[in-house]
Amino acid sequence: MTAIQDFSVPQGDDKDVVFTLDPADNISLTGASVTWQAYEMAFAMPDVTQQLLAKSTGSGGVTVGGAAGQFTVHLAAADTQLLPCGNYYQESEITDAGGKHVTVCQGAMTVTQALIP
């Protein structure tokens, strides 16, 4: 089942966002790759023509581990520094060791104004 997870990040901050899989979904992260992407929103729908950020295990922007069934998306200050404050659509997909693709998380990423420069 695809989980809903929303999070916020102040503009220009570093942030590690931890996602936890539901054990009932029986999805193994062993040998899996994870892709996370963020998009503009248009009329409360993701605008897939406006991808803003992309992170993956292959690029080092996503790490698997910590606790069982968890992966972490690493946002750097430069990722959000130029994004206008507002809501964005974000989604995570896992490709397991057998090549099966599963969307495991969808939700909103809210970029807020950082009040302390």
BELWO-V77454 format. One record per backbone hydrogen bond with DSSP energy under -1.0 kcal/mol. CO is the residue of the C=O (numbers start at 1). NH is the residue of the N-H. E is the energy in kcal/mol with one decimal. If there is no record, write none. Layout:
co->CO nh->NH e->E
co->CO nh->NH e->E
This chain:
co->3 nh->106 e->-2.4
co->7 nh->110 e->-2.7
co->9 nh->112 e->-1.9
co->10 nh->13 e->-2.0
co->15 nh->75 e->-3.3
co->17 nh->73 e->-2.7
co->19 nh->71 e->-2.1
co->22 nh->25 e->-2.1
co->23 nh->26 e->-1.4
co->29 nh->32 e->-1.8
co->33 nh->95 e->-2.8
co->34 nh->57 e->-1.8
co->35 nh->93 e->-2.9
co->36 nh->55 e->-2.9
co->37 nh->91 e->-2.3
co->38 nh->52 e->-3.0
co->38 nh->53 e->-1.4
co->39 nh->89 e->-1.9
co->40 nh->47 e->-2.8
co->45 nh->42 e->-3.4
co->46 nh->48 e->-1.0
co->47 nh->50 e->-2.4
co->50 nh->40 e->-1.7
co->53 nh->38 e->-2.3
co->55 nh->36 e->-3.1
co->56 nh->61 e->-1.2
co->56 nh->62 e->-1.4
co->61 nh->74 e->-3.0
co->63 nh->72 e->-3.0
co->67 nh->70 e->-1.4
co->69 nh->21 e->-3.4
co->70 nh->65 e->-2.4
co->71 nh->19 e->-3.1
co->72 nh->63 e->-2.3
co->73 nh->17 e->-2.8
co->75 nh->15 e->-2.6
co->76 nh->79 e->-1.6
co->77 nh->81 e->-1.5
co->86 nh->111 e->-2.9
co->88 nh->109 e->-3.0
co->89 nh->39 e->-2.9
co->90 nh->107 e->-1.7
co->91 nh->37 e->-2.3
co->92 nh->104 e->-1.7
co->92 nh->105 e->-1.3
co->93 nh->35 e->-2.8
co->94 nh->102 e->-2.6
co->95 nh->33 e->-2.5
co->96 nh->99 e->-2.4
co->100 nh->96 e->-2.4
co->102 nh->94 e->-3.0
co->104 nh->3 e->-2.2
co->105 nh->92 e->-2.6
co->106 nh->5 e->-2.0
co->107 nh->90 e->-2.8
co->108 nh->7 e->-2.2
co->109 nh->88 e->-2.2
co->110 nh->9 e->-2.5
co->111 nh->86 e->-1.9
co->112 nh->11 e->-3.2
